[in-house]
Amino acid sequence: MQASRKAKKSKKRLIIATATGVAGAVVVIANATALPSWPGGPSADVKAVQVDAAAVQAALENAAKAGGAPGGIAEVTDERGRKHRFFTGEADETGRKPAANDRFRIGSLSKVFVSTVVLQLEAEKKLSIDDKVEKWLPGKVPAGSPITIRQLLQHSSGLPDFVPHLPSTDLKTEYTPDQLLALIKDDKPTFPPGEGWAYSNTNFLLAGMLIKEVTGRDWRQEMDRRILKPLRLNSTTAPGAATSIRGPHLNGYATNGPESKELVDVTVLSPTMADAAGEIISNSGDVSRFLGALFGGDLLPTKQLGEMEKAVDAPPLQGGYGLGLMRTDLSCGISVWGHGGQIPGYNTWGASTSDGSRVMAANVNKLIEPQSTSTDSFVKVMEASFCKK
C-alpha cells in the first residue's frame, strides 16, 4: 500500500461536457465537495496521466462483443477529476443508447461495500476482524467455530459456495439468508480454515448477517448511513426483495439456453439470491465516487485500509485478493484495486489506483461466460484506463 493518499479538494467545479473526438466518448469535469478524511493519513498531489480514450473505447467494445452483450458503459476519472465516459451498443430492446446515469446490477462488486462497513466497525472497536465468527453468529458457520471474520472477507474460510445450488432457470424466487445457508448444509469444507483460498459467496452472506448482529441493523441500512448518504451515491441501492431496477438503467440479458444465441431479458429478478454477496444496484458514476473515496482515505482509517489491501495469492486472479478486494497487476507495472461482479444479465468491474487518484468503472449488460473470458475482457479495459499510451 502506498503511504500517501490523494490531497483532498473542497472547491466545486462547474460541470462541462465536451466531445472528445472518439465515437461514444465524452469528458466531464465534475468535482464534488470532498468529505473530511479519517485522521492520520498523509496526502500528496498526483500528476495526471493522459487517458487513452481510443484504447478505452475499443476495449469496452471488445468486452461487449466477447460476451455477446447488447451494450456497455465505462467511466474513467482521471487525476484532475475529469470524467471520461464511454458507451457502446444498446441499453435495451428499443435500441436506446446507453447513458451516463444508467443503473445496473453490480454483482460481487457489492463485496467491497460490505467489507468497508465491516472494517469501519473494527475501526470503531465494535469488533475485531480476527474474532471468531462463532462469537457473533453462534451455530451459523457450517464448518464450525475456527473461522474468523478476516477469513470470511479474504475467502480463506474454506466454506463451500451456495451459488452452485441455485436453480439456473428460476431467477425470481425470494430467499432469506438462512435459506441460502441451508443450501450448503451437506457440503464438505473446501479446506481447513486459513489453509487455502477459494472464492465463496457464502463468506459475504455471513458478513451481512454479522453486520446486523453487531449493529442491530440490516447491512443495507448500515451501508446506506455509512457510505451512500455521506457520499451522496443517489443511484446506488441494495434492493432486497424488490425485483425491478428503478430509474434509468441498462436492461440485462442472457442467452436462451447454453446452445442458443437468442437473448432474453432477465432485468427483473430477485436479488435475494445474492444478498450481501452481490445484490447492489449502482451506476458508473457512483461506483467511481465510492472507490475514489475509499482509496482516497475518506471511508477507512489507514490501519483498516492497509488490512483491506493485504492480498494473498488467489489463482486465477491476475494479482491477489485482500479483504473483499481484488488486486489486478497490469502489464505496465501498475497494480489496481477493486472487484469484478457477475449476476444474471450483467458483468461489472470497478478499479482504482491505491491512492484513489484514478478510478474506472465498466459494465456490459450480459453476463460474460466463461469466467476467464470475462476477466480477460475487463483486464483489457483496465489496461486501457490506467496504463500510459
Residue, then its C-alpha position, 0 to 999 in steps of 0.5 A: m500500500q502506498a503511504s500517501r493518499k490523494a490531497k483532498k479538494s473542497k472547491k466545486r467545479l462547474i460541470i462541462a461536457t465536451a466531445t472528445g473526438v472518439a465515437g461514444a466518448v465524452v469528458v466531464i469535469a465534475n468535482a464534488t465537495a470532498l468529505p473530511s478524511w479519517p485522521g492520520g493519513p498523509s496526502a500528496d498531489v498526483k500528476a495526471v496521466q493522459v487517458d487513452a480514450a481510443a484504447v478505452q473505447a475499443a476495449l469496452e467494445n471488445a468486452a461487449k462483443a466477447g460476451g455477446a452483450p447488447g451494450g456497455i458503459a465505462e467511466v474513467t476519472d482521471e487525476r484532475g477529476r475529469k470524467h471520461r465516459f464511454f458507451t457502446g451498443e444498446a441499453d435495451e430492446t428499443g435500441r436506446k443508447p446507453a447513458a451516463n446515469d444508467r443503473f445496473r446490477i453490480g454483482s460481487l462488486s457489492k463485496v467491497f461495500v460490505s467489507t468497508v462497513v465491516l472494517q469501519l466497525e473494527a475501526e470503531k472497536k465494535l469488533s475485531i476482524d480476527d474474532k471468531v465468527e462463532k462469537w457473533l453468529p453462534g451455530k451459523v458457520p457450517a464448518g464450525s467455530p475456527i473461522t474468523i471474520r478476516q477469513l470470511l472477507q479474504h475467502s480463506s474460510g474454506l466454506p463451500d459456495f451456495v451459488p452452485h445450488l441455485p436453480s439456473t432457470d428460476l431467477k425470481t424466487e425470494y430467499t432469506p439468508d438462512q435459506l441460502l445457508a441451508l443450501i450448503k448444509d451437506d457440503k464438505p469444507t473446501f479446506p481447513p480454515g486459513e489453509g487455502w483460498a477459494y472464492s465463496n459467496t457464502n463468506f459475504l452472506l455471513a458478513g451481512m448477517l454479522i453486520k446486523e448482529v453487531t449493529g442491530r441493523d440490516w447491512r443495507q441500512e448500515m451501508d446506506r448511513r455509512i457510505l451512500k448518504p455521506l457520499r451522496l451515491n443517489s443511484t446506488t441501492a441494495p434492493g432486497a426483495a424488490t425485483s425491478i431496477r428503478g430509474p434509468h438503467l441498462n436492461g440485462y440479458a442472457t442467452n436462451g439456453p447454453e446452445s442458443k444465441e437468442l437473448v432474453d431479458v432477465t432485468v427483473l429478478s430477485p436479488t435475494m439470491a445474492d444478498a450481501a454477496g452481490e445484490i447492489i444496484s449502482n451506476s458508473g458514476d457512483v461506483s467511481r465516487f465510492l472507490g475514489a473515496l475509499f482509496g482516497g482515505d475518506l471511508l477507512p482509517t489507514k490501519q483498516l485500509g492497509e488490512m483491506e489491501k493485504a492480498v494473498d495469492a488467489p489463482p486465477l486472479q491476475g494479482g491477489y485478493g485482500l479483504g473483499l478486494m481484488r488486486t489486478d497487476l497490469s502489464c505496465g507495472i501498475s497494480v489496481w484495486g477493486h472487484g469484478g461482479q457477475i449476476p444474471g444479465y450483467n458483468t461489472w468491474g470497478a478499479s482504482t489506483s491505491d491512492g484513489s487518484r484514478v478510478m474506472a468503472a465498466n459494465v456490459n449488460k450480459l453476463i460474460e461466460p466463461q469466467s476467464t473470458s470475462t476477466d480477460s475482457f475487463v483486464k483489457v479495459m483496465e489496461a486501457s484506463f490506467c496504463k500510459k499510451 
